[in-house]
Amino acid sequence: MPKMCPVCNGFTKVNKHCNECNSELIDYGRILDYLDDYSAYEEIEVEKESDTVEYDQRNHLCAHYLTCIECSYSVVYLIQEQ
């Protein structure tokens, strides 16, 4: 059975808080969607290379971009696919 990201598929939400000001972090989606103009329209299973984020399909991790709207802190959060 193929694994999928529970956040991308709407089964759950990211519930993380800012390390700087403790405000709730906003999930802006998969890092892979920001790599080029058409990334958001490609199949999720397509693996892309990035200097800043390593997407490891073998470990079934989905990298999401989280940002604090209060202090602009941002972080990449890895979500285990299920």
PyMOL Python script that loads the backbone (N, CA, C, O; Angstrom):
from pymol import cmd

cmd.read_pdbstr("""\
ATOM      1  N   MET A   1       0.837  -1.172   0.000  1.00  0.00           N
ATOM      2  CA  MET A   1       0.000   0.000   0.000  1.00  0.00           C
ATOM      3  C   MET A   1       0.894   1.252   0.000  1.00  0.00           C
ATOM      4  O   MET A   1       1.798   1.355   0.830  1.00  0.00           O
ATOM      5  N   PRO A   2       0.660   2.194  -0.905  1.00  0.00           N
ATOM      6  CA  PRO A   2       1.492   3.396  -0.948  1.00  0.00           C
ATOM      7  C   PRO A   2       1.266   4.284   0.276  1.00  0.00           C
ATOM      8  O   PRO A   2       0.162   4.371   0.815  1.00  0.00           O
ATOM      9  N   LYS A   3       2.342   4.935   0.691  1.00  0.00           N
ATOM     10  CA  LYS A   3       2.240   5.843   1.841  1.00  0.00           C
ATOM     11  C   LYS A   3       1.931   7.244   1.348  1.00  0.00           C
ATOM     12  O   LYS A   3       2.275   7.614   0.225  1.00  0.00           O
ATOM     13  N   MET A   4       1.269   8.029   2.214  1.00  0.00           N
ATOM     14  CA  MET A   4       0.923   9.400   1.851  1.00  0.00           C
ATOM     15  C   MET A   4       1.048  10.302   3.064  1.00  0.00           C
ATOM     16  O   MET A   4       0.969   9.849   4.206  1.00  0.00           O
ATOM     17  N   CYS A   5       1.242  11.583   2.799  1.00  0.00           N
ATOM     18  CA  CYS A   5       1.352  12.570   3.871  1.00  0.00           C
ATOM     19  C   CYS A   5      -0.043  12.846   4.444  1.00  0.00           C
ATOM     20  O   CYS A   5      -0.943  13.239   3.702  1.00  0.00           O
ATOM     21  N   PRO A   6      -0.234  12.647   5.750  1.00  0.00           N
ATOM     22  CA  PRO A   6      -1.549  12.892   6.340  1.00  0.00           C
ATOM     23  C   PRO A   6      -1.955  14.366   6.320  1.00  0.00           C
ATOM     24  O   PRO A   6      -3.146  14.677   6.337  1.00  0.00           O
ATOM     25  N   VAL A   7      -0.981  15.272   6.284  1.00  0.00           N
ATOM     26  CA  VAL A   7      -1.285  16.706   6.250  1.00  0.00           C
ATOM     27  C   VAL A   7      -1.699  17.111   4.837  1.00  0.00           C
ATOM     28  O   VAL A   7      -2.709  17.793   4.659  1.00  0.00           O
ATOM     29  N   CYS A   8      -0.927  16.696   3.832  1.00  0.00           N
ATOM     30  CA  CYS A   8      -1.251  17.028   2.438  1.00  0.00           C
ATOM     31  C   CYS A   8      -2.621  16.495   2.033  1.00  0.00           C
ATOM     32  O   CYS A   8      -3.302  17.088   1.195  1.00  0.00           O
ATOM     33  N   ASN A   9      -3.020  15.375   2.631  1.00  0.00           N
ATOM     34  CA  ASN A   9      -4.280  14.747   2.278  1.00  0.00           C
ATOM     35  C   ASN A   9      -5.431  15.115   3.206  1.00  0.00           C
ATOM     36  O   ASN A   9      -6.511  14.533   3.110  1.00  0.00           O
ATOM     37  N   GLY A  10      -5.215  16.071   4.100  1.00  0.00           N
ATOM     38  CA  GLY A  10      -6.284  16.606   4.933  1.00  0.00           C
ATOM     39  C   GLY A  10      -6.734  15.727   6.084  1.00  0.00           C
ATOM     40  O   GLY A  10      -7.803  15.963   6.646  1.00  0.00           O
ATOM     41  N   PHE A  11      -5.948  14.711   6.457  1.00  0.00           N
ATOM     42  CA  PHE A  11      -6.326  13.850   7.570  1.00  0.00           C
ATOM     43  C   PHE A  11      -5.997  14.474   8.920  1.00  0.00           C
ATOM     44  O   PHE A  11      -6.629  14.166   9.930  1.00  0.00           O
ATOM     45  N   THR A  12      -5.000  15.354   8.925  1.00  0.00           N
ATOM     46  CA  THR A  12      -4.566  16.012  10.155  1.00  0.00           C
ATOM     47  C   THR A  12      -3.969  17.368   9.801  1.00  0.00           C
ATOM     48  O   THR A  12      -3.765  17.676   8.626  1.00  0.00           O
ATOM     49  N   LYS A  13      -3.690  18.171  10.815  1.00  0.00           N
ATOM     50  CA  LYS A  13      -3.061  19.473  10.613  1.00  0.00           C
ATOM     51  C   LYS A  13      -1.778  19.534  11.429  1.00  0.00           C
ATOM     52  O   LYS A  13      -1.612  18.801  12.405  1.00  0.00           O
ATOM     53  N   VAL A  14      -0.880  20.410  11.020  1.00  0.00           N
ATOM     54  CA  VAL A  14       0.348  20.631  11.778  1.00  0.00           C
ATOM     55  C   VAL A  14       0.006  21.501  12.979  1.00  0.00           C
ATOM     56  O   VAL A  14      -0.626  22.548  12.840  1.00  0.00           O
ATOM     57  N   ASN A  15       0.426  21.065  14.150  1.00  0.00           N
ATOM     58  CA  ASN A  15       0.173  21.813  15.382  1.00  0.00           C
ATOM     59  C   ASN A  15       1.511  22.073  16.061  1.00  0.00           C
ATOM     60  O   ASN A  15       1.876  21.390  17.018  1.00  0.00           O
ATOM     61  N   LYS A  16       2.246  23.075  15.553  1.00  0.00           N
ATOM     62  CA  LYS A  16       3.564  23.423  16.087  1.00  0.00           C
ATOM     63  C   LYS A  16       3.580  24.900  16.459  1.00  0.00           C
ATOM     64  O   LYS A  16       2.836  25.707  15.903  1.00  0.00           O
ATOM     65  N   HIS A  17       4.446  25.234  17.413  1.00  0.00           N
ATOM     66  CA  HIS A  17       4.558  26.613  17.867  1.00  0.00           C
ATOM     67  C   HIS A  17       5.963  27.149  17.620  1.00  0.00           C
ATOM     68  O   HIS A  17       6.936  26.396  17.571  1.00  0.00           O
ATOM     69  N   CYS A  18       6.044  28.453  17.467  1.00  0.00           N
ATOM     70  CA  CYS A  18       7.273  29.169  17.161  1.00  0.00           C
ATOM     71  C   CYS A  18       8.293  29.012  18.295  1.00  0.00           C
ATOM     72  O   CYS A  18       7.952  29.130  19.472  1.00  0.00           O
ATOM     73  N   ASN A  19       9.532  28.746  17.924  1.00  0.00           N
ATOM     74  CA  ASN A  19      10.612  28.647  18.911  1.00  0.00           C
ATOM     75  C   ASN A  19      11.010  30.014  19.463  1.00  0.00           C
ATOM     76  O   ASN A  19      11.636  30.096  20.520  1.00  0.00           O
ATOM     77  N   GLU A  20      10.656  31.076  18.763  1.00  0.00           N
ATOM     78  CA  GLU A  20      11.039  32.429  19.172  1.00  0.00           C
ATOM     79  C   GLU A  20       9.984  33.095  20.066  1.00  0.00           C
ATOM     80  O   GLU A  20      10.322  33.644  21.115  1.00  0.00           O
ATOM     81  N   CYS A  21       8.712  33.050  19.657  1.00  0.00           N
ATOM     82  CA  CYS A  21       7.670  33.784  20.399  1.00  0.00           C
ATOM     83  C   CYS A  21       6.517  32.906  20.869  1.00  0.00           C
ATOM     84  O   CYS A  21       5.592  33.398  21.513  1.00  0.00           O
ATOM     85  N   ASN A  22       6.559  31.629  20.559  1.00  0.00           N
ATOM     86  CA  ASN A  22       5.572  30.635  20.977  1.00  0.00           C
ATOM     87  C   ASN A  22       4.195  30.796  20.319  1.00  0.00           C
ATOM     88  O   ASN A  22       3.228  30.186  20.776  1.00  0.00           O
ATOM     89  N   SER A  23       4.087  31.599  19.261  1.00  0.00           N
ATOM     90  CA  SER A  23       2.834  31.697  18.504  1.00  0.00           C
ATOM     91  C   SER A  23       2.672  30.448  17.644  1.00  0.00           C
ATOM     92  O   SER A  23       3.638  29.734  17.376  1.00  0.00           O
ATOM     93  N   GLU A  24       1.461  30.201  17.226  1.00  0.00           N
ATOM     94  CA  GLU A  24       1.211  29.038  16.374  1.00  0.00           C
ATOM     95  C   GLU A  24       1.839  29.251  14.994  1.00  0.00           C
ATOM     96  O   GLU A  24       1.717  30.325  14.406  1.00  0.00           O
ATOM     97  N   LEU A  25       2.514  28.213  14.486  1.00  0.00           N
ATOM     98  CA  LEU A  25       3.115  28.266  13.158  1.00  0.00           C
ATOM     99  C   LEU A  25       2.069  27.940  12.102  1.00  0.00           C
ATOM    100  O   LEU A  25       1.206  27.088  12.311  1.00  0.00           O
ATOM    101  N   ILE A  26       2.156  28.625  10.967  1.00  0.00           N
ATOM    102  CA  ILE A  26       1.247  28.413   9.847  1.00  0.00           C
ATOM    103  C   ILE A  26       1.927  27.500   8.840  1.00  0.00           C
ATOM    104  O   ILE A  26       3.074  27.740   8.464  1.00  0.00           O
ATOM    105  N   ASP A  27       1.236  26.457   8.398  1.00  0.00           N
ATOM    106  CA  ASP A  27       1.760  25.520   7.403  1.00  0.00           C
ATOM    107  C   ASP A  27       1.462  26.064   6.008  1.00  0.00           C
ATOM    108  O   ASP A  27       0.302  26.203   5.621  1.00  0.00           O
ATOM    109  N   TYR A  28       2.521  26.369   5.259  1.00  0.00           N
ATOM    110  CA  TYR A  28       2.369  26.860   3.894  1.00  0.00           C
ATOM    111  C   TYR A  28       2.546  25.755   2.863  1.00  0.00           C
ATOM    112  O   TYR A  28       2.711  26.043   1.677  1.00  0.00           O
ATOM    113  N   GLY A  29       2.516  24.500   3.288  1.00  0.00           N
ATOM    114  CA  GLY A  29       2.541  23.379   2.356  1.00  0.00           C
ATOM    115  C   GLY A  29       3.921  22.794   2.116  1.00  0.00           C
ATOM    116  O   GLY A  29       4.898  23.130   2.785  1.00  0.00           O
ATOM    117  N   ARG A  30       3.960  21.908   1.137  1.00  0.00           N
ATOM    118  CA  ARG A  30       5.179  21.164   0.821  1.00  0.00           C
ATOM    119  C   ARG A  30       6.267  22.068   0.254  1.00  0.00           C
ATOM    120  O   ARG A  30       5.991  22.939  -0.571  1.00  0.00           O
ATOM    121  N   ILE A  31       7.479  21.862   0.689  1.00  0.00           N
ATOM    122  CA  ILE A  31       8.629  22.597   0.160  1.00  0.00           C
ATOM    123  C   ILE A  31       8.766  22.352  -1.337  1.00  0.00           C
ATOM    124  O   ILE A  31       9.140  23.260  -2.078  1.00  0.00           O
ATOM    125  N   LEU A  32       8.472  21.144  -1.787  1.00  0.00           N
ATOM    126  CA  LEU A  32       8.616  20.811  -3.214  1.00  0.00           C
ATOM    127  C   LEU A  32       7.748  21.691  -4.102  1.00  0.00           C
ATOM    128  O   LEU A  32       8.066  21.872  -5.277  1.00  0.00           O
ATOM    129  N   ASP A  33       6.670  22.236  -3.577  1.00  0.00           N
ATOM    130  CA  ASP A  33       5.791  23.104  -4.370  1.00  0.00           C
ATOM    131  C   ASP A  33       6.423  24.461  -4.662  1.00  0.00           C
ATOM    132  O   ASP A  33       5.936  25.195  -5.521  1.00  0.00           O
ATOM    133  N   TYR A  34       7.494  24.799  -3.963  1.00  0.00           N
ATOM    134  CA  TYR A  34       8.132  26.103  -4.125  1.00  0.00           C
ATOM    135  C   TYR A  34       9.387  26.061  -4.997  1.00  0.00           C
ATOM    136  O   TYR A  34      10.017  27.097  -5.209  1.00  0.00           O
ATOM    137  N   LEU A  35       9.763  24.881  -5.507  1.00  0.00           N
ATOM    138  CA  LEU A  35      11.036  24.757  -6.218  1.00  0.00           C
ATOM    139  C   LEU A  35      11.053  25.410  -7.593  1.00  0.00           C
ATOM    140  O   LEU A  35      12.077  25.961  -7.998  1.00  0.00           O
ATOM    141  N   ASP A  36       9.953  25.359  -8.308  1.00  0.00           N
ATOM    142  CA  ASP A  36       9.898  26.037  -9.606  1.00  0.00           C
ATOM    143  C   ASP A  36       8.450  26.377  -9.932  1.00  0.00           C
ATOM    144  O   ASP A  36       7.546  26.049  -9.164  1.00  0.00           O
ATOM    145  N   ASP A  37       8.229  27.033 -11.069  1.00  0.00           N
ATOM    146  CA  ASP A  37       6.901  27.537 -11.416  1.00  0.00           C
ATOM    147  C   ASP A  37       5.821  26.465 -11.518  1.00  0.00           C
ATOM    148  O   ASP A  37       4.651  26.749 -11.263  1.00  0.00           O
ATOM    149  N   TYR A  38       6.191  25.241 -11.886  1.00  0.00           N
ATOM    150  CA  TYR A  38       5.189  24.208 -12.122  1.00  0.00           C
ATOM    151  C   TYR A  38       5.194  23.100 -11.074  1.00  0.00           C
ATOM    152  O   TYR A  38       4.467  22.119 -11.232  1.00  0.00           O
ATOM    153  N   SER A  39       5.973  23.218 -10.024  1.00  0.00           N
ATOM    154  CA  SER A  39       6.078  22.165  -9.010  1.00  0.00           C
ATOM    155  C   SER A  39       4.740  21.814  -8.371  1.00  0.00           C
ATOM    156  O   SER A  39       4.467  20.642  -8.109  1.00  0.00           O
ATOM    157  N   ALA A  40       3.920  22.797  -8.123  1.00  0.00           N
ATOM    158  CA  ALA A  40       2.635  22.537  -7.452  1.00  0.00           C
ATOM    159  C   ALA A  40       1.686  21.726  -8.326  1.00  0.00           C
ATOM    160  O   ALA A  40       0.724  21.150  -7.818  1.00  0.00           O
ATOM    161  N   TYR A  41       1.940  21.671  -9.637  1.00  0.00           N
ATOM    162  CA  TYR A  41       1.052  20.963 -10.556  1.00  0.00           C
ATOM    163  C   TYR A  41       1.566  19.584 -10.935  1.00  0.00           C
ATOM    164  O   TYR A  41       0.873  18.842 -11.631  1.00  0.00           O
ATOM    165  N   GLU A  42       2.775  19.222 -10.488  1.00  0.00           N
ATOM    166  CA  GLU A  42       3.343  17.927 -10.808  1.00  0.00           C
ATOM    167  C   GLU A  42       2.880  16.872  -9.812  1.00  0.00           C
ATOM    168  O   GLU A  42       2.398  17.190  -8.725  1.00  0.00           O
ATOM    169  N   GLU A  43       3.034  15.613 -10.204  1.00  0.00           N
ATOM    170  CA  GLU A  43       2.693  14.510  -9.320  1.00  0.00           C
ATOM    171  C   GLU A  43       3.535  14.578  -8.058  1.00  0.00           C
ATOM    172  O   GLU A  43       4.701  14.967  -8.122  1.00  0.00           O
ATOM    173  N   ILE A  44       2.981  14.214  -6.925  1.00  0.00           N
ATOM    174  CA  ILE A  44       3.692  14.261  -5.658  1.00  0.00           C
ATOM    175  C   ILE A  44       4.857  13.278  -5.639  1.00  0.00           C
ATOM    176  O   ILE A  44       5.865  13.543  -4.984  1.00  0.00           O
ATOM    177  N   GLU A  45       4.748  12.169  -6.330  1.00  0.00           N
ATOM    178  CA  GLU A  45       5.787  11.152  -6.301  1.00  0.00           C
ATOM    179  C   GLU A  45       7.052  11.548  -7.054  1.00  0.00           C
ATOM    180  O   GLU A  45       8.067  10.862  -6.931  1.00  0.00           O
ATOM    181  N   VAL A  46       7.026  12.626  -7.824  1.00  0.00           N
ATOM    182  CA  VAL A  46       8.213  13.064  -8.548  1.00  0.00           C
ATOM    183  C   VAL A  46       9.223  13.594  -7.544  1.00  0.00           C
ATOM    184  O   VAL A  46       8.914  14.490  -6.758  1.00  0.00           O
ATOM    185  N   GLU A  47      10.435  13.037  -7.570  1.00  0.00           N
ATOM    186  CA  GLU A  47      11.463  13.474  -6.633  1.00  0.00           C
ATOM    187  C   GLU A  47      12.283  14.584  -7.268  1.00  0.00           C
ATOM    188  O   GLU A  47      12.720  14.461  -8.412  1.00  0.00           O
ATOM    189  N   LYS A  48      12.491  15.658  -6.534  1.00  0.00           N
ATOM    190  CA  LYS A  48      13.258  16.801  -7.020  1.00  0.00           C
ATOM    191  C   LYS A  48      14.496  16.970  -6.164  1.00  0.00           C
ATOM    192  O   LYS A  48      14.534  16.529  -5.016  1.00  0.00           O
ATOM    193  N   GLU A  49      15.505  17.610  -6.725  1.00  0.00           N
ATOM    194  CA  GLU A  49      16.717  17.905  -5.980  1.00  0.00           C
ATOM    195  C   GLU A  49      16.664  19.345  -5.510  1.00  0.00           C
ATOM    196  O   GLU A  49      16.173  20.221  -6.223  1.00  0.00           O
ATOM    197  N   SER A  50      17.167  19.589  -4.316  1.00  0.00           N
ATOM    198  CA  SER A  50      17.209  20.937  -3.775  1.00  0.00           C
ATOM    199  C   SER A  50      18.463  21.080  -2.924  1.00  0.00           C
ATOM    200  O   SER A  50      18.863  20.134  -2.246  1.00  0.00           O
ATOM    201  N   ASP A  51      19.081  22.246  -2.956  1.00  0.00           N
ATOM    202  CA  ASP A  51      20.257  22.488  -2.132  1.00  0.00           C
ATOM    203  C   ASP A  51      19.885  22.647  -0.667  1.00  0.00           C
ATOM    204  O   ASP A  51      20.686  22.318   0.207  1.00  0.00           O
ATOM    205  N   THR A  52      18.691  23.143  -0.381  1.00  0.00           N
ATOM    206  CA  THR A  52      18.324  23.442   0.999  1.00  0.00           C
ATOM    207  C   THR A  52      17.492  22.362   1.672  1.00  0.00           C
ATOM    208  O   THR A  52      17.527  22.235   2.896  1.00  0.00           O
ATOM    209  N   VAL A  53      16.756  21.592   0.909  1.00  0.00           N
ATOM    210  CA  VAL A  53      15.896  20.564   1.489  1.00  0.00           C
ATOM    211  C   VAL A  53      16.120  19.251   0.765  1.00  0.00           C
ATOM    212  O   VAL A  53      16.029  19.185  -0.461  1.00  0.00           O
ATOM    213  N   GLU A  54      16.409  18.222   1.513  1.00  0.00           N
ATOM    214  CA  GLU A  54      16.566  16.909   0.909  1.00  0.00           C
ATOM    215  C   GLU A  54      15.285  16.110   1.160  1.00  0.00           C
ATOM    216  O   GLU A  54      14.946  15.790   2.300  1.00  0.00           O
ATOM    217  N   TYR A  55      14.587  15.800   0.072  1.00  0.00           N
ATOM    218  CA  TYR A  55      13.354  15.030   0.187  1.00  0.00           C
ATOM    219  C   TYR A  55      13.733  13.569   0.062  1.00  0.00           C
ATOM    220  O   TYR A  55      14.199  13.142  -0.994  1.00  0.00           O
ATOM    221  N   ASP A  56      13.545  12.805   1.106  1.00  0.00           N
ATOM    222  CA  ASP A  56      13.968  11.413   1.145  1.00  0.00           C
ATOM    223  C   ASP A  56      12.758  10.508   0.982  1.00  0.00           C
ATOM    224  O   ASP A  56      12.069  10.179   1.948  1.00  0.00           O
ATOM    225  N   GLN A  57      12.519  10.118  -0.247  1.00  0.00           N
ATOM    226  CA  GLN A  57      11.363   9.282  -0.565  1.00  0.00           C
ATOM    227  C   GLN A  57      11.463   7.910   0.095  1.00  0.00           C
ATOM    228  O   GLN A  57      10.445   7.308   0.439  1.00  0.00           O
ATOM    229  N   ARG A  58      12.677   7.421   0.269  1.00  0.00           N
ATOM    230  CA  ARG A  58      12.857   6.103   0.893  1.00  0.00           C
ATOM    231  C   ARG A  58      12.385   6.091   2.337  1.00  0.00           C
ATOM    232  O   ARG A  58      11.902   5.064   2.813  1.00  0.00           O
ATOM    233  N   ASN A  59      12.512   7.210   3.050  1.00  0.00           N
ATOM    234  CA  ASN A  59      12.082   7.286   4.449  1.00  0.00           C
ATOM    235  C   ASN A  59      10.658   7.793   4.593  1.00  0.00           C
ATOM    236  O   ASN A  59      10.162   7.937   5.711  1.00  0.00           O
ATOM    237  N   HIS A  60       9.994   8.066   3.477  1.00  0.00           N
ATOM    238  CA  HIS A  60       8.598   8.518   3.463  1.00  0.00           C
ATOM    239  C   HIS A  60       8.386   9.759   4.326  1.00  0.00           C
ATOM    240  O   HIS A  60       7.524   9.785   5.204  1.00  0.00           O
ATOM    241  N   LEU A  61       9.196  10.790   4.055  1.00  0.00           N
ATOM    242  CA  LEU A  61       9.073  12.059   4.761  1.00  0.00           C
ATOM    243  C   LEU A  61       8.582  13.129   3.802  1.00  0.00           C
ATOM    244  O   LEU A  61       9.001  13.167   2.646  1.00  0.00           O
ATOM    245  N   CYS A  62       7.704  13.991   4.271  1.00  0.00           N
ATOM    246  CA  CYS A  62       7.180  15.087   3.468  1.00  0.00           C
ATOM    247  C   CYS A  62       7.567  16.391   4.159  1.00  0.00           C
ATOM    248  O   CYS A  62       7.117  16.661   5.272  1.00  0.00           O
ATOM    249  N   ALA A  63       8.406  17.204   3.500  1.00  0.00           N
ATOM    250  CA  ALA A  63       8.907  18.443   4.086  1.00  0.00           C
ATOM    251  C   ALA A  63       7.914  19.581   3.865  1.00  0.00           C
ATOM    252  O   ALA A  63       7.544  19.883   2.731  1.00  0.00           O
ATOM    253  N   HIS A  64       7.487  20.206   4.958  1.00  0.00           N
ATOM    254  CA  HIS A  64       6.545  21.328   4.907  1.00  0.00           C
ATOM    255  C   HIS A  64       7.224  22.597   5.404  1.00  0.00           C
ATOM    256  O   HIS A  64       8.106  22.555   6.262  1.00  0.00           O
ATOM    257  N   TYR A  65       6.792  23.733   4.844  1.00  0.00           N
ATOM    258  CA  TYR A  65       7.318  25.046   5.202  1.00  0.00           C
ATOM    259  C   TYR A  65       6.375  25.689   6.216  1.00  0.00           C
ATOM    260  O   TYR A  65       5.217  25.964   5.903  1.00  0.00           O
ATOM    261  N   LEU A  66       6.873  25.929   7.434  1.00  0.00           N
ATOM    262  CA  LEU A  66       6.083  26.534   8.498  1.00  0.00           C
ATOM    263  C   LEU A  66       6.623  27.922   8.819  1.00  0.00           C
ATOM    264  O   LEU A  66       7.837  28.116   8.872  1.00  0.00           O
ATOM    265  N   THR A  67       5.726  28.894   9.034  1.00  0.00           N
ATOM    266  CA  THR A  67       6.133  30.270   9.323  1.00  0.00           C
ATOM    267  C   THR A  67       5.280  30.853  10.449  1.00  0.00           C
ATOM    268  O   THR A  67       4.095  30.549  10.582  1.00  0.00           O
ATOM    269  N   CYS A  68       5.914  31.687  11.240  1.00  0.00           N
ATOM    270  CA  CYS A  68       5.219  32.433  12.288  1.00  0.00           C
ATOM    271  C   CYS A  68       4.840  33.796  11.727  1.00  0.00           C
ATOM    272  O   CYS A  68       5.704  34.528  11.245  1.00  0.00           O
ATOM    273  N   ILE A  69       3.565  34.143  11.785  1.00  0.00           N
ATOM    274  CA  ILE A  69       3.136  35.446  11.254  1.00  0.00           C
ATOM    275  C   ILE A  69       3.430  36.586  12.234  1.00  0.00           C
ATOM    276  O   ILE A  69       3.342  37.756  11.862  1.00  0.00           O
ATOM    277  N   GLU A  70       3.774  36.258  13.469  1.00  0.00           N
ATOM    278  CA  GLU A  70       4.077  37.282  14.470  1.00  0.00           C
ATOM    279  C   GLU A  70       5.516  37.794  14.358  1.00  0.00           C
ATOM    280  O   GLU A  70       5.752  39.000  14.408  1.00  0.00           O
ATOM    281  N   CYS A  71       6.482  36.867  14.204  1.00  0.00           N
ATOM    282  CA  CYS A  71       7.892  37.284  14.225  1.00  0.00           C
ATOM    283  C   CYS A  71       8.678  36.871  12.976  1.00  0.00           C
ATOM    284  O   CYS A  71       9.879  37.128  12.886  1.00  0.00           O
ATOM    285  N   SER A  72       8.006  36.234  12.019  1.00  0.00           N
ATOM    286  CA  SER A  72       8.604  35.814  10.741  1.00  0.00           C
ATOM    287  C   SER A  72       9.588  34.655  10.856  1.00  0.00           C
ATOM    288  O   SER A  72      10.327  34.381   9.911  1.00  0.00           O
ATOM    289  N   TYR A  73       9.610  33.978  11.986  1.00  0.00           N
ATOM    290  CA  TYR A  73      10.425  32.771  12.129  1.00  0.00           C
ATOM    291  C   TYR A  73       9.893  31.722  11.158  1.00  0.00           C
ATOM    292  O   TYR A  73       8.680  31.591  10.994  1.00  0.00           O
ATOM    293  N   SER A  74      10.790  30.974  10.512  1.00  0.00           N
ATOM    294  CA  SER A  74      10.338  29.903   9.624  1.00  0.00           C
ATOM    295  C   SER A  74      11.197  28.665   9.829  1.00  0.00           C
ATOM    296  O   SER A  74      12.347  28.745  10.261  1.00  0.00           O
ATOM    297  N   VAL A  75      10.614  27.527   9.510  1.00  0.00           N
ATOM    298  CA  VAL A  75      11.287  26.257   9.708  1.00  0.00           C
ATOM    299  C   VAL A  75      10.732  25.237   8.716  1.00  0.00           C
ATOM    300  O   VAL A  75       9.583  25.331   8.285  1.00  0.00           O
ATOM    301  N   VAL A  76      11.569  24.262   8.363  1.00  0.00           N
ATOM    302  CA  VAL A  76      11.117  23.124   7.565  1.00  0.00           C
ATOM    303  C   VAL A  76      10.795  22.009   8.541  1.00  0.00           C
ATOM    304  O   VAL A  76      11.624  21.645   9.376  1.00  0.00           O
ATOM    305  N   TYR A  77       9.595  21.470   8.435  1.00  0.00           N
ATOM    306  CA  TYR A  77       9.126  20.423   9.349  1.00  0.00           C
ATOM    307  C   TYR A  77       8.879  19.159   8.536  1.00  0.00           C
ATOM    308  O   TYR A  77       8.135  19.180   7.556  1.00  0.00           O
ATOM    309  N   LEU A  78       9.504  18.062   8.945  1.00  0.00           N
ATOM    310  CA  LEU A  78       9.350  16.787   8.240  1.00  0.00           C
ATOM    311  C   LEU A  78       8.202  15.999   8.844  1.00  0.00           C
ATOM    312  O   LEU A  78       8.157  15.760  10.051  1.00  0.00           O
ATOM    313  N   ILE A  79       7.272  15.597   7.978  1.00  0.00           N
ATOM    314  CA  ILE A  79       6.102  14.841   8.412  1.00  0.00           C
ATOM    315  C   ILE A  79       6.230  13.416   7.908  1.00  0.00           C
ATOM    316  O   ILE A  79       6.482  13.189   6.724  1.00  0.00           O
ATOM    317  N   GLN A  80       6.057  12.460   8.804  1.00  0.00           N
ATOM    318  CA  GLN A  80       6.141  11.051   8.437  1.00  0.00           C
ATOM    319  C   GLN A  80       4.897  10.644   7.653  1.00  0.00           C
ATOM    320  O   GLN A  80       3.771  10.795   8.128  1.00  0.00           O
ATOM    321  N   GLU A  81       5.116  10.128   6.456  1.00  0.00           N
ATOM    322  CA  GLU A  81       3.988   9.626   5.669  1.00  0.00           C
ATOM    323  C   GLU A  81       3.484   8.337   6.280  1.00  0.00           C
ATOM    324  O   GLU A  81       4.239   7.599   6.913  1.00  0.00           O
ATOM    325  N   GLN A  82       2.204   8.073   6.087  1.00  0.00           N
ATOM    326  CA  GLN A  82       1.581   6.866   6.667  1.00  0.00           C
ATOM    327  C   GLN A  82       0.942   6.043   5.598  1.00  0.00           C
ATOM    328  O   GLN A  82       0.369   4.993   5.887  1.00  0.00           O
TER     329      GLN A  82
END
""", "prot")
cmd.dss("prot")
cmd.show_as("cartoon", "prot")
cmd.util.cbc("prot")
cmd.orient("prot")
